[in-house]
Amino acid sequence: MLDAMRALFDATWYLQANPDVAATGMDPWQHFCRFGHNEGRLPCDLKAAALEQSLWFQTRPEHEVEAELRQLLQSDAAKEQAFAAWVLARWHGSYQRWPQVLEALQSWLNNAWRQALPGHHGCWLLLVRALQQCGEQEQALERIGQAMAELGELPDLLLARASLLSDTAKLQDINRVFQQAGLTALRPVPTLQLDQLQTDVVSVVKQSGWRRYWPGRLPLVSVIIPCFNAAQTLPTALRSLQAQSWPALEILVVDDASTDHSAAVVEQFSASDSRIRLLRQADNQGAYAARNAGLAKARGRFITTHDSDDWSHPQKIELQVQALQATPKAMASISHWVRTLPGLVFERWRPEPGWIYRNTSSLLFRRQVLKKIGFWDRVSVNADTEYLERIQAAFGARAIVDVLPGVPLSFGRSDATSLTQQSVTHLRTQFVGLRQRYMAAARQWHQAATKPKELYLPKLPTLRPFAVPASMCRGTAQQQAQRQLQLLQQSDLLDPDWYLATYSDVAKAGMEPALHYLRYGGSENRDPGPNFSSSGYRLHQRIANKVNPLVHYLERLEEQGCQQDYGSVQLAGERNIWPERPWLLVVAHAAGPDLYGAERSLLDVLKALQALGLNLLLTLPGVRSEAYLAQVQAEVQQLAVLPYRWWYQGRQECEQTIERFKNLMQQYKPVLCYCNTLVLSEPLHAARQLLIPGMVHVRELPGADEALCLELGADASQIRNHLLALADGFIANSQASADYLAAPERTVVIANVVDVERFAQIPQRAGDLPLRLGMISSNLPKKGLQDFIRLSQLLAARQLPVECWLIGPDNDHTAQLKAEQAAGHVPALLHFAGYAATPEAALAPLDMVVNLSHFQESFGRTVLEAMAAGRVVVCYRWGALPELVQHEHTGLLADFADIEAVASAIARLVADNQLRQRLIANAFQQVVSAYSPAALQQQLANWLVAQGIIQQEAL
């Protein structure tokens, strides 16, 4: 075979592909002969090898890779044909697609390079297995004979042939494997089955190497057998241990809360063999937890495990102990095994160069290992491999010695229901999936340790040292929470700096970002970073509010291995796309369950733009109200949810967010980026970089809003300068807002509007006394809450026939007021109506509405809605309110904080019904002429044309 390899060998490529070999300075061909071939290194560059990587690591769609491999089978390059045949056959074999395996290997059989590529006997084994599965017994025997003629009586080939033969011939081939290694043979039995195997064994004490330990002084070996509902197979495992040539054993069978009679089987054996002891688990915790229970009780100088359904050759433990005694610096030994069906039909689940391979469950280690690195990880699969690699991390790469490589010292029972065969935990997942991610995290932990004690894992760890895929994890609720926390901490989708900078309340609380997101942020739909939208993911996956979005995604990634970008989640709107019409990007701010003026005004703008025949792409930084989402979705063609935050003075803009906006703009090519509020900047940066006009709808008066300035870390002048430097133009919702900007050349005043027909349908009250006076607000001090309380006291003192209704959400302030009312400090005429879901619900019970805001309103939407609904309004004379309310014509005004004047105005209205009716009629007429949706639509159309954003004929 090496002669054939020599003809293929490319020394230059070999050194380039294997820089570790180049670093040694060794002759490449000599390295390949002595080491590389056995290590599975290739002799030359092969395209099929790269395609093999794509298959197993799932870097490309399977059908694409398979098509390219089939093309190689038809190519003129014989070496590519040979290796492509192996790659295809091996892949199909892992899915047990036997006809496809035969099809691929037929090409390999006829190939001139088949002895050199793939360079091992795996193709023969897979071919025989496929023929056997397809019912071609005679042809399978013919092929195994051909393989032996070329390669000799290799143990794998002997076992493959044994699988095809009757009992007598089968036994001869199996014994041939053992005899080649100098091991005792199996005895003939009436029925040759895994559960009937018997041997004659020479006692270990008759071998000179162990005379000094006798009598009764051989080192004790503890053998741990975890079992769950294994009553049918346990006798085979126990008998094979009883027959071991090493008699100094304690056999600890840990029953993991079996529901069959496994415990009774153990008790029956222990009654006649004091070495066998039963341990019981109160509840089912998994094989590794059961092993740990046994490990905690083990007394041996050496410790090993044994599966409850396997058989071991009687010299297995002796040979493994002997290997450790001969290598004092080694910490553990390991033997090899082969998988078999109960009828001794040998196989391997995943097609490999050989059927006989390392048995990680056979690891036999010194007691010092337990003291240094502790127990097995409490997971469902792969803890064997992790423990083995942890030993090497703690004690060095040579800490484990192999015993008789290529000789099966155990027969492992094949079972299609085994975790190794399940799709989620299949051996394929060592490349992509659960096993791969689990071992990657474990190796990161191993590599980070500087001392062996840092790798110690207790029997019941309070906290895990590394994150474990959810479907593999076993443990308490606390451990599960810790695993989720580790998942978050290890994911680059959670950006601690971004999280703290975005959510100042978390920063003030001093809470670790991942912990906050796990406990609170996820359920609140906060975003963990700029590249993952919690609410967007929740909408896309339709997961419950109690489920943490990022944890859910990371666990699905572990399970399915399909990475997907949820930094921007697009949802279809309900409006049809206008062909050949321009797109506008509308950037909204977050809306909670309670909708206020800005959110309602945005809906008005969307409807007006839609009526102009424009395609609308709306972005939301998050969805906290599905009702609001449904409202905006009904008015747009497309919607995207992605993380973006408010601008903050001195804080660097998030480049990832800017890139996401640029991607959206490049996808939809909008003619305008319209921001619904002045607190946003990242979309404007993206628009500027792509030379798209960026417009801001200014609905705030920072000079009169101290809370907003604090939120942005800037004073009103700094906010203005920032806006003027970044935006190309502005829409001001009032002249007061336009005056703040002081940029008339770039500003147009387009007032907010109301749906007049909608509010006109609210029934008028009969006007009977007492009249109802209401304040509709967020019930915060800045909205004039205390002024309204004082007003109610003045009205009560005047004994006017009026009720004062406070309409808005309950909060700490309203709770305090209710307590004061109960104590008699707040008049009884004050009614706490609570939050109203719609403006109609808020206005319906009222006759009059007051606005007593303590900061200057940039518009005053509730005032306009009250006027449209035929309710008399009384306001302070400041901010934008005098633009809406003309004193003595459409309502009454009072100087700021002059509550006495407000009380007098109310007294006039209560006493003069004609005044009320005149004001109501005039106000309604003003709303119809200046603040209707039709007026908004016309003003927006004029502005868009004037800005050159759209053409008049496009409307």
N, C-alpha and C positions, 0 to 999 in steps of 0.2 A: 504493500500500500504506500509506503514511504517513497518507493521508486516512482510511483504515479504522481505523488505529491511533488516530487522533485521537478518533474516536467512542468508542473503548474506554478511552482514557487516564484514569487516576485519579491526579491530581496529589498528593493527600494521602497516598494509599497508597504512591505511588512514593517519596516522601520518607521515609516511615516504614520502608519496606522497604530503602531504600538510604541509610543515615545518612551515607555518604561524600559523596553528592550534596547532602544537606541541609547538610553542613558547608561546602560551597563557596559556598552562597548563590545558586547558579545557578537560573534558571527551570527547573522539572522537565521541562516539555515540550521546551524547547530542548536540555536535556541528553540527553533520550531520543532526539531526532532526530539530534543530532550524535555521540553516543557510545553511549548505552544500548542502542539497537536493535542496533547492530553487536556490542556486547558480550554480547548474548543476554539482556538484562534484559527483564522482562515489563512490559507497560503497565498491568496491573491485577492484583488479587488473583484467583488461580485455585486452586480446590481440587485440580484435576488436577495442578497443578505440585507441590503438597505430596505427592500420591500418587506422582508420578514420583520424587521424592527417596526415598520409602520403598522403591520398587522397586530403584533402583540402589544404594542404600546398605544394603538388606536390613534395615531396622529393623523390618519387619513381615513376616509370612508372605506369600509371593507370591500365593497363591490369594485371600487376603482383599483385598489391594490390587487385584488384577485384577477381583474382583467389584464393588468400589466404582467402578472406572473404567467398567465396563460399565453400571452404574446411571447414571453421568453421561452416557453415550451416549444413554440413553433419557430424560434429563431435559428440562425445558423451557428450560434456560439454554443458548442456542446457543453462547455463547463457551466454556462448559465442555465442550459436546459436541465442538467443534472441537479444543480442546487435548487432551482425553482421547483422541480418536482418534489424534492424533500420538503421545501417550505409549504407548498400547497397541501401535500399529503398530511403533514404534521398539523396544520391548521384545521383541516377538515376532521382529522382524527380526534382533536380536542373536543369537537362537537358530535363525535361518533357518526359522521357522515361517511359510512364505509364504501359505498359505490364510488363516491368522489375520490376517496383515498386510493382505491384500486386504479382508477383512471389516471391519476397523477403518477403513481408508482410504475405503471406500465411503461411510461416514457423513461423513467429512471432505469428500469431493467435493460432497456435497449440502448443505453447511453455508454459511450466508450470510456467516460470518466467516472463511472459509478463507483469504482473502488476507491477513488480519491475524494469524491464529493458526494455526501458531506464528510467523508473521512471517518465514519464509524458505522456500526452495524444497526443503527436505529431504523434505517429503511427496511432492512430485512424483517425486523421485529414487527414493524407497523404493517408491512405487507402480509405477513403470516396472520397477524391479528385480524386484518380486514378480510382476508380470504375465509378465515374461520367464522367471522361474523356473517359473512354472506353465504355460508353453507358449503364452501369449497374445501372440504377436509383433505381430499387427496392432493389437490393442487398445493394446499398449504404445506403438507408433508414434503412434497417435491421441492418447494422453494426453500424450506428449512434445510433440506439435504444439500441443495445447491450452495446455501450460505455456509454450511459447515465445511463443504469441500473447499471453499475459498478462504475461510477465516479460521477454521479449526473448531474444536469443541469448546467454545466459549460458554461460561455458565448461563448467560442470557439465552443463548441459542439452545442449550440443553433443556432449559425450562420451557422455552417456546415449543420445542418438540414434545416434551412431556405432556404439555397441555392438549396435544392432539392424540395421545396414545391411550390404550387401555391400562388397567391397573398395574399389571406386571411390568410392562415396558415403561410405564410412567415412573414406577418406583426406581427402576434401574437408572433412568436419566437423572432423577432427583438425587439419588445416592452418588451418581457420578460427580455431581457438583460438590457434594460434601467430601467425597473421597479425594478429589483433586486438591482440596485444602487441608487434607489430613484429619478430617473430622469424622466422628462416628456416624454410621449410616442409620437410616430408618429401617425398622423391622417390617417384614411383610405382615399385613393385617387382612382380614376377610374383605373389608371394604375400604379402599384407600380414599379417605376423606380428611379434611383439615382437622375435624374433631375426633379422629381415630388414630392420629399419629403416635407411634411408639418407637423407642430407641433402646439400645443396649449401651450403657455408659460405664467407662472405667472411672472409679472414684478418684477425685482429685488428690486424695492423701497418698495414693500410690505413685504419684509423680514426684520425683525427687525435689523439685523446686519448693514444695510445700511441706516437706516432712517436719521441718522445725516448728510448724504451727500446730501440729497434732499432738495430743488429742484435745479437741474443743478450744483451740486457740486461734483458729482462723479469724481474720478480721470480719466483723459483722457487716453484711450488706443489707440495707433496708430497701425493700421493693414496694413501691406505692402503686396500687391499682385503683384508680377512680372508676366507679361503675354506676350506671343508671339503667335500670330495667335490662340487665344483662344476664338474666338467669339462664338463658339458653347457651351462651358462649363462655360464661365464667369457668365452667369445669375445664374447658380446653386450656385456658390461660393458667389456671391454678395447677393443673397436672403438669404442664410444661415447666412450671417453676419448681414444683416438688421434685421433678426429675433432674434438676440442675446438678452438675458435678460439683458445684460450690455449695456445700451444705449449710454454711453459716449464714442463714437468711432470717430476716423477719419480714413477713409478707403482710402489709397493711392494706386491707381492702376497705376503701372509703365509699360507703353506700350513699349516693347523693339523692336521698329521699325517693328511692325507687318505689313504684307502685306494683311491681311484680314480686316474685319470691326470691329476688337476688340475695337478700340477707340470709334467708334460710339455706341457700346453697353454700354460702360462706361458713355459716355455723356448722353445717354438716362436714365440711372439709376440716375446719378448725378442731372439731371433736377428736379427730385422729391425727392431727398434725399441729403441735403447739406453736409452730412458727407462724401460723396463719392467724391473723387477728382482725376482727370486724370493728370498724369505726362508722358511726352513723352521722349524717347531716340532717338537721331538723327540717330543712327545706331545700329544694333544688337550687343550687347556686352555680352549676357548671363544672366542667371537668377540672379546670385549673384551680378553682376554689377548693374542690375536693382534694386535689393533689396537695394544696397548701395545708389542708387539715391533716393529711398524712405526714407531710414534711415536719409539721410542728411536733408530731409524736415520734418521729423517727429517731432511733438510737444508734444506727450503724455508723461505722467509720466511713463507709461508702454508701451512697444513696443513688437509687435509680427509679425509673418508673416502668410500668408495663400496662398496655391497653387491655381492657377486659375482654376483648374479642380476638386477640392475637395469640399465636403460638411461637415459642422461642426454642431454638436448638439447645439441648442440655449443656453445651459447653459455652454458651454465650456469656454468662456472667463471669465465669472463670477467666475467659479470654480477656474480657474488658478489665477485670481487676488486675490480671497479670500485666496488661499493657501499662497500667498506672504504676504498678510496683517497679516495672522496668524503666519507667521514665519519671523520676522523682519530681521534676519541675512541672510536669503536666498536672493539670487540675481536674481533667475529665477525659473520659474515653467515650467513643461512639462506635456503634456497629452499623451494618447495612441490612437491608431487608428487601423483600419482594412482595407485591400485592397478589392476592389469589382469591378466586371464588371458593366456596366451601368444597367443591369437587376437585380442588388442586388444578384449576385452570388459571395459569398465571397471566398477569397483564400489568399495564401501568396506565393510570387514568389520563395523564398528559403525555403524549408521545415524546420520547427523549432518546438520546443515544443508547441507553440501556434500561432494562427493567429493574435491575438491582441498584439501589441507591441508598444514600444515607438515611438512617432512621433516627430522626431527631428525638423521638420518644424513648430511644434507648440510652440517652445520655446518662452516664454513670459518673458521679463526681464525688470528690473528697468532701468531708464535712466542713473543711475550711471555706468552701464555696458558700455554703449556707450562712456562715458567720459573716462573710464579707459582703455578699450581694443579696442575701435574703431569699425571698420567695418568688414564685411565678406570678406573672401579671394576671389579673382577674379579667380575662377576656374570653371570647368564645373560640377563637382560632389563633394560631400563629404564636402563642406564648412560648412554645417549645423553641422556635427559631430565635425569638427575642432573648430568651434565657441563655441560649448557646452563645449568641453574639455578645450578650452582657458579660459572660465569663471571659470571652476574648478581650473585651474592652477593659476589663478589670485586671486580667492577669497576663495579657499578651496574646498575639496571634497564634502562638504555638502551644497555648494552654490546653488544647484538645487534641488527642491522638485518635486516628482512625484504626479500627481493628478489622483486619481482613477485608479491605475494600474489594467490592465486586463479589463477595460471598454472602449469601443471605442467611444471617444468623437468626432471623425472625421471618415468619410468614404473617403479613398483615391482611386481615379479612377485608375484602372489597364489599362496599355497601353503597348503593346508589343514593341512599338517603344521608350519607355522611356529609358533614359540613364542607368537606373538601370538594364535594361534587355539586353542592348547591350553587345556583347561579351567582348569588351575591358574594359568596365566599369561595367560589371555584378557584382552583390553582391558577387559572388565568389571571386572577386579580393580583397575583404577585407582580405583574407587569403594570397593569392599570386597574385601580379599584381598591377594595378594602385592604387587602394584604399589603399592597405596595404602599399605601398611605400610612398604614399602621407602622410598617417597618421603617419608613422614612422618618416618621416622628420619633420612633424608638432610637434609631441611629443618631439622630440629632442630640437626643439626651445622652447617649453613650459618649459621643464625641465631646460634649460640653463638660463632662466630668473630668476633674483633675486628679481625684483620688478614688480608689475602689469604694470607700465608704459612701461616696456621693451617688453610687449606683445601688445602694441598699434599698430594697423594697420590702416593707413589712407584710405580714400576712394579711392584715386588714388596713391598708393605707387610708388615712383620713383624706389626703389630697393626692391626686395623681401627679407623677412627675412629667407626664406629657399627655397630649390629647389623644383620645381613642375614638375611632369611628363609632357612631351611636349603636349600630346593629351588632357590634362586637363587644360593647361595654357591659360589664356586670358590676354591680355594686350598689351602695346606698344612694338615697336621693341626694345627699350631700356630695357624694363622689360624682354623681351624674352632673350636678350643677358645676362642680369643679372641672369636669371634662368639657362642659360647654364653655366655661370661662376660658379654658386653655385654647379651645378652638378659636374663640374670638381674638385672644391675645396673639395667636400665631398667624392670623389672617391679615393680609395687608389691606383688606377691605375695611377694617376698622382702623381709622387714623386718629390716634389719641390727641395729637395737637389740633387737628381740625375740629374734633369733637368738643374740646374744651374751649376753643376760640369761638365756636358757633353757639354753644349753649353756656352762657355765662353763669347760669344757676348751678350747673355742675361744677364749674371752676370754683365758684364761691364756696360750694359745699366741700371742696377738697376731696371728692370721690374719684377713685380710679375709673377712667372712661369705660373700659371693657366691663367692669363690674356694674357701673351705672346702666350701661346699655343692656346688659343681661337682665338686671332686676327691674328696670323701669323704662329705659329709653326705647327698647324694642316695642313694648306694648303701647307706648305713646306715639309710635311711628316716627320717632326721631331717626335721623340718618346717621349711620356709624362713620361715614366718611363721604368724600365727594364721588366715590365710584360705586355706591350701592344705595338704592332708594328703598327704604323700608316699606313705605306705603305702596310704592309701585310694585314691589315684589309681592306684597300681600294681595294686591288686586290681581296680579297675574296668576298667582298660585291659588287664590281663594282660600287662604288659611285663616283660621280663627284669630281673634284679637289676642288671646292668651298665648299664642305661639310666637316665639321670637323669630322675626323674619330672617336675620342673617344666620342664626343658628340653624334654622330650617334649611336654608340654602347650603350651608357648609356640610350639614349631615347628608343632604341629597347628593352633594358633590362626592362625598365619601362613598356613598352607596352606588352611584351610577357613573361617576367619573366624567360627567358631561358638564364642562365648564361653560357658563353663559354669562353675558354681560347684563347685569341689572342696574347699571349706573344710570340708564335712561330707559324707561319702560313706556312704550307707545301704545296708545289705545285709540281705537277708531271712534270718531265722532258720529253723530246721527245725521249730519248734513251731507248731502251728496257733493262730490267735488265738481266744481265748475270747470269744464274743459276750457283750456286756453285762457283762463282768468288768472290774475296774479295771486300769489300767496302773501299773507301778512303773518308775521310772528307776533303773537300777543303773549307777553310775559306777566303772569299773575303772581300775587303773593299768597302765602298760606291762608287757608280759611278753616276756621274751627267749626264746631257744631252750631255755634251762635253766629248768625250772619248780620253784619253791620253795613254801614253806608258804602264803604269801598267795594265790598263784594257785590252788593246789589248794583252799584254803578257800573261795575265791570260787565255784569249781565246785560245792562242796557246798551253798552258800547258794542258787545258782541252781536246783539240783535241788529243794531244799526248797521254795522259793517257787513253782516250777512245779507241785509236787505240791499246793500250796494253791489251784491254779486261778487264778493271777494272770498277766496278760500282762506280759512283761518286755521293756523296751527297754534294751539294754546299750550303753554307750559305751566305746570304747577310744581312748587318745591316740595309738595307733600299733600297727602289727602287725609284730612282728619274728619271730614264729613262726606259720607257717600251721597247724602241728599244734595249737597252743593255740587259734587262731582257730576251727578246726573243732570243738574240744571245747566252747567256749562257745557257738558258733553252734547247736550241737545242743540247747542248753538254753534258748534264748530265741525270742521271736516276731520281734524286730527288733533290728538291731545298727547302730550308727553309729560311724564312725571320724572323729575330728576332733582338731585340735591343741589340747591343753591341758597345762599344766605344773604342777609342784609349787608350792605356796605358798612364798614366801620373805619373811622378816621385812623390812618397810620397802619392799618393791617394790610398785609400783602394780599392781593387778589389770588384766588385759587386757580392755578393754571389748568388743572384737570377740568374744572367747571367751565372755564372759557372754551376749552377744546370741545367739550360736549355740546355747548351751544353752537360752536362753529360747525360741528358735524351735522347738527340739525339744520343749520342754515344752508350748508352745502347740499344737503339732501333735498330740501324743499325750495331753495332759492327764493326766499321772501324778498319783496321790494321794500319792506319796512320792518324794523324791530321796534315794537311798541311796548313800553313798560308801564304797567298800570299804577305804579307808585314810584316816588323818588328814592326809596331806600335800596333799590337794586342797581348794581353796577356791572357785574360780570357779563350779562348778556350784551350790554352796551360796548364793553371791551371787544367781545367777539364780533359784533356788528362792525365796529370801526376797523378791525383788522381785515374784514372782508369787504370793506367799502360799502356797507349797507347803511342807509340812514337810521339813526337811533333816536327815537322820540320818547319823552317822558310825560306821562299824565300826572301833573302835580295836584295832589289832593290834600296837601298838608300845609300848615303854617308853622315851620320850625321855630320862628321867633316867639310864638305864643305857646309852644309845646315843649316844656322843659323835659318831660319824660322822654319824648322822641330824641331830643338832643343827647340826653344821657345814654339812650340806647345806641346811638350812632357814635358816641364819643367825640362829638364836635358841637360847636355852637352854630347858630343859624347862619352866620356869615361863612363859616367853613363849609357847611353843607351847600350853600348857594354856589360858592366857588367851585366846589367839586362837580356840581351839576352843569355849570356853564362850561367847564373844561371837557366834559365827557359826552354830553348829549348834543345832537344837532338841532333839536327843536323841542318845544314844549306845548302841551295843552294845559291850560289852567282852568280849574273848575269854577273859578270866581275871579273877579277883579282883585280881590284881596290877595289871592295866590299869585296873580300876575304881578301885582305891585311888589310882592316879596322877591320875585325873580329879577325884576328891574331889567328885563331884556326884551323890550317890546318888539324888536325886529325878529325875534325868534319865537315869540309867544302868541298864541291865539287863545281867547277865552271862550270855552264851550262849557256851558253850565251842565250840571247833572240834571237828569229829568226823572219824571215819574210816568207810569202808565195811567193816564188820566181816567180812561174808561174803567180800568180795574178799581181805582179808588173811589170813583163816582158811584160804584155799585154798593158801597158800604152803606147800609141803611142809616138814615138820620135819626137821632134820638128825638123824642117828642118834645123836648125842651122843658119837661116838668122839673120842678124843684125837688130835691137839691140837684144842682148841676154838677157834673163830674169834670174835675180838672186833673189832667194827667201829665206826668213827665216820663218820656220814653228814653231810656239811656242804658248805659252799662252799669249804672248804680255805683260809680266810683266818685270819690270826692272831687276830682277834676271836672266832672260833669255837673257840678252844682248840687250835689246830694244834700249838703247841710243847708243850702239856700232854700231848697224845697221843703225841708223840715221846718225851717224858720217861717216860710210862707204859710205852711199849714197851721202853725201856731198863731200867726197874725189873723188868718181867716177865722180860726176858731174863736179867737178873742173878740172879733167883730160879730160873731154869731151869724155869719153869712150862711145861707142855705146852699152849701157846696161840700163836695167830697173830694179829697185829694188822693189820686191813684198813682202809686209808684210802680211803673212797669219796667221790668228788667230782671236780669238773673240774680238769684239769691247769692250772697257772698258774706264775708265777715262783717261788712258794714251794715247790711240789712239785718243780719242776725243781732247785732248790737242795738239797732234801732227797735227791733221787735222786743228786745228785753227792756229797753227804756219805755216803750209804750205800755208794756205789762206793769211797769212800776209807776205809770201815770205821768211820765215826763214828756211823752209824745202824745198829741191829741188823738182821740179815737176816730176822728174823721179821716185819718190817714190809713189807706188801704194798701197792703203789699200784694200786688197782683201777680208777681213773678214774671219770668221770661215769656214773651210771646213769640211763637215760632214764625209768624208772618206780620208784616206791618198792618194788614187788615185786622188781625186778631188784637193787635195792640190798640188800634184806633177805635174799633167798634164800640166799646163801652163808654167812650169819652164824648164830652161836649166841647171842651177846650183843651189846648195843649200849650205847655210852657217849655221854653228852652233857657236854662239858667247856667249854661256851661261856664266854667271858670277859666277855660282857655278859649282863645278866639277860634271859632269854627271856620274852616276854610270854605264851607258851603252851608250845611244844615239840612241834611236830607229829611230828617223827621219833620222839620218845619214844613218843607215842601209837600211831603206826603199828607200832613195834616190839612194843609190848604186844599189839596186835591180832593180830600175826603169830606170837605165841608165842616172842618173843625176850626174854631177861632184860635189864633195863635198870639202868644205874648212872649216877647224875647228881650234880651239885653241888646242895647244899641252898640254892638262892636263886632269885629271880625267881618265875615261875609253876610251876616244875617240882615243888615239893613238893605242889602241888594235884593233880598227876597221879600222882606216885609216893609211896606211903605206905611209909616205911622199914620193912623187914623183913616187909612184907605184900604189896606189889605190885612191889617192887624195892628197891634199896639206894641210900642217899644218903651223900654225904660233904661236908664243909665245902668252901667255895670254895677252889680252888687247892691243896687237900690231896691231892696226887697219891699220897703214900704210903698214905693211907686208901683211895684208889681202887684202888691195887695190891693192898692187903690184901683189899678186897671181891672183887676178881677172883679172888684166890687161894682165898677161901672157896667161890666159885661153881664153880671148877674142881674143887675137892676134894669138894664136896657136891652130888651129883646130885639128892638129894631136896629140898634147898633150892631148887635151880633149878626143879624141877617145881612146887613149891608156889607160888613167886613167879609162875611163868608162868600157872598156873591162876587165881590170885587176880586177876592183872592183866587177864586176858582177861574175867573176869566183870565187872570194873569198867568195862571198855570197853563191853561189851554193854549195861550198865544205864544208863550216863551219857553215852557219847560216840558213840552210833549216829546214823545219818541220821534215824531215826524220832524220836529225842530232839530233834534240831535242828529238825525240822519242827514238832513240838509247841511247843517254846519260841518259835519265830518266830511261830507262829499266836497264841499267848497274848500276845506282845508287841504285835503289830499290832492286835489287838483292844483291848488296854489303852490303846494310844496313840490309839484312835479313828480309826485310818487305814482300817480295814476293819471291817465288821460280822460278828459271829459267824455269822449265817445265810448270809453270802457265802462262807464256807469250805466 
